[in-house]
Amino acid sequence: MQIKVTPLGAGQDVGKSCILVTIGGKNIMLDCGMHPGYNDERRFPDFRYISKEGNFTGLIDLVIISHFHLDHCGSLPYFTEVLGYDGPMYATHPTKAIMPILLEDYRKISVERRGVEEKDMFSSQQIKDCMMKVTPCALEETIMIEEDFEIRPYYAGHVLGAAMFYIRVGQQSILYTGDYNMTPDRHLGSARCDKLRPDLLITESTYATTIRESKRWRERDMLNQVSECVRNGGKVLIPVFALGRAQELCLLLDAFWERTGLKVPIYFSAGLTEKANLYYKMYISWTNQKIKDTFVKRNVFDFQHIQPFDRAFIDRPGPMVLFATPGMLHGGLSMEVFKKWAPSDKNLVIMPGYCVAGTLGHKVLSNGGKPQIIDMPRDEGGGKLHVRCKIKHLSFSAHADAKGIMTLIKQAISVDPVNVMLVHGERHKMEALKERIKTEFGLPCYDPANGATTYITTFHGVPVQLSTRSATCSRFPGWAVESDP
Ligand SMILES: [Zn+2]
């Protein structure tokens, strides 16, 4: 018996997660994401690989969306409404609720600002139509897709609603992690699953070689920097994405202001963030135990010291702290404010996340935070900007680090033979982790590139079939021409 896996995206890369798995004769698509680094057709997975003629409903038996980040769900409306897939799709309740907000934001930016034609993208209506077809599921609920074909989501931490999915068809099974976090943070718990003993564990590996310093140290560092800046009369800009780190850092600052009695105003840019906080309040059961316990007294997402921001405040004198979107300074309010505040050496910009090459955030971070003159992007008015403010990069990313990945492997797997596959990471780092998994656990480990098919033989008391290629190729014409590493 074999399991066949082909990443269409996230193979030795971060972006457009989309992994095709054939297990027990069922074809499953794990995530259907977009690539944030591209504006052309490379932003979506190459679905022609599955079929050049369409008929995706006949070819794919199930689509699973692990969480609402666009690199995991950003091409779903295109796959269903433009390419016509109409089969079963599952996501957790919060993912289903929050996904359309991010998809609409992504559509708007692509069509209205980046000049992508709507026909190459999807419309607002198509997002709505697509979402209607997604079946929501609860944590640890076993869902029978068909007879002897079941799925079960497990808590993944990472962002609200994120889930790992256990999938079993007949005797074969896999666990797909999506993105996950093995250490709890201020608003979410850590990933957890049963001893599932899957034949194959497909895990993200964003931080394949990193062991992160303690979160407490990072938090203290951030609070020191912020309070020093505002006490000296400076302004602090924290570019964030609307969901995830924004809530985490709002909780951190709100509690600190409460403790220290600081009176300096904290703002967050309205719109997306407000809507996002609403969802965090609504899905309080998905957050960590401490937040659930406090909930009886008050909902911590009703921030005491944080108010909505008005554009007129940009030029206000005196200290303030502002959370503004987007997180990589690539447009919107965060860039607008950056232009105004960056020339003063009194001010501070804290970058709490990863910045993709090509964004202003990446440029700002690239010289280690020293003063510099930056050429502003032409579609943002161009010109030169003298950056004299302090720039601080603090990683608050919610991915498992190398230690976390090894812990999950230990937790999920207890008997041989099982296999591990790495996706959603950088090639050379994955290579290092792969070797470590092989030597420390003695497990076969794979890290296929996009488009490369891996065949994994499983043993369940039946004779081993060395190749089922001809049998499956008739269903996936595109797969026949691909290599078999
Ligand atoms: Zn994610």
Residues whose N, C-alpha, C, O or C-beta is under 5 A from the ligand:
A	BS01	ZN	H69 D179
